[in-house]
């Protein structure tokens, strides 16, 4: 359910393991959520190069690596850090409401961050 700012609750913070991407969908938009370095990031789940799920890749140094060809994308900007990908993927704003593992993770796909 969306609030009046376009944010949708997707899961609880406790459902996100550190450095382990989790695929969720907001409407028709596939998103990879990543909890790393004390932050939660939302990045479009489809690689701009190979059109495969980024949530199946690995996370390191605030980047997510596509498992198929090894392109990495910055979780903050969506920009690729090397070939073969040359196009960025969208990133979306995230809000955390509450405290502890029961805190709500909300994502807005109506605005890119």
C-alpha positions in Angstrom: 0.0 0.0 0.0 1.3 3.4 -1.0 1.3 6.4 1.3 0.6 9.9 0.0 4.3 10.5 -1.0 4.5 7.4 -3.2 6.4 5.3 -0.8 5.3 1.6 -0.5 6.2 -0.7 2.4 8.0 -3.7 0.9 9.3 -5.6 4.0 10.7 -5.3 7.5 14.3 -4.3 8.1 14.9 -7.7 9.8 14.2 -9.5 6.5 17.3 -8.0 4.9 20.6 -9.7 5.6 23.7 -7.6 5.3 25.3 -7.7 1.8 22.6 -10.1 0.5 20.4 -8.7 -2.2 16.6 -9.4 -1.9 14.3 -9.1 -4.9 10.9 -7.4 -4.3 8.3 -5.9 -6.6 6.6 -2.6 -6.3 3.7 -2.7 -8.7 5.3 -3.9 -12.0 8.8 -2.7 -11.0 11.4 -5.4 -10.0 13.7 -4.0 -7.3 16.8 -5.4 -5.6 17.0 -4.2 -2.0 20.4 -4.3 -0.4 21.4 -3.6 3.2 25.1 -2.6 3.3 27.4 -0.3 5.2 24.6 0.8 7.5 22.2 1.8 4.7 19.5 0.3 2.6 19.5 0.8 -1.1 16.9 0.1 -3.8 18.2 -0.5 -7.4 16.3 -1.7 -10.4 16.7 -5.5 -10.4 17.4 -6.0 -14.1 20.9 -5.5 -15.5 21.1 -2.9 -18.3 23.5 -5.1 -20.3 22.2 -8.7 -20.0 18.6 -8.3 -18.7 19.1 -10.7 -15.8 18.3 -10.3 -12.1 20.9 -8.3 -10.2 19.5 -9.7 -6.9 21.3 -12.9 -7.8 24.6 -11.2 -7.8 27.1 -10.3 -5.0 27.5 -7.1 -3.1 30.9 -5.5 -2.2 32.0 -1.9 -1.6 28.5 -0.5 -2.1 28.3 -2.2 -5.6 26.2 -5.0 -6.9 27.7 -7.3 -9.4 25.7 -9.0 -12.2 26.3 -12.7 -11.9 26.2 -13.3 -15.7 29.0 -11.1 -17.1 30.4 -9.4 -14.1 29.3 -5.8 -14.6 29.0 -3.9 -11.3 26.6 -1.1 -10.5 26.9 1.5 -7.8 24.0 1.1 -5.3 23.9 4.8 -4.8 23.8 6.0 -8.4 23.1 2.9 -10.6 26.1 3.8 -12.7 28.1 0.8 -14.0 31.7 0.7 -12.9 33.0 -1.3 -15.9 32.2 -3.2 -19.0 30.3 -4.9 -20.5 27.5 -2.7 -19.1 27.6 0.9 -20.3 24.1 2.1 -19.2 23.1 2.8 -15.6 20.1 1.2 -14.0 17.5 3.3 -12.0 17.9 3.7 -8.2 15.0 4.5 -6.0 14.7 6.4 -2.7 14.3 4.3 0.5 12.8 5.3 3.9 13.0 3.4 7.1 10.1 3.9 9.6 10.6 2.6 13.1 13.4 1.0 14.9 15.0 -2.4 15.1 14.2 -5.5 13.0 10.5 -4.6 12.8 11.2 -1.2 11.2 9.4 -0.8 7.9 11.4 -0.5 4.7 9.6 1.8 2.2 10.5 2.4 -1.5 9.2 4.9 -4.0 9.3 4.0 -7.7 7.5 7.2 -8.6 10.7 9.2 -8.2 14.3 8.2 -8.9 16.9 9.3 -6.4 
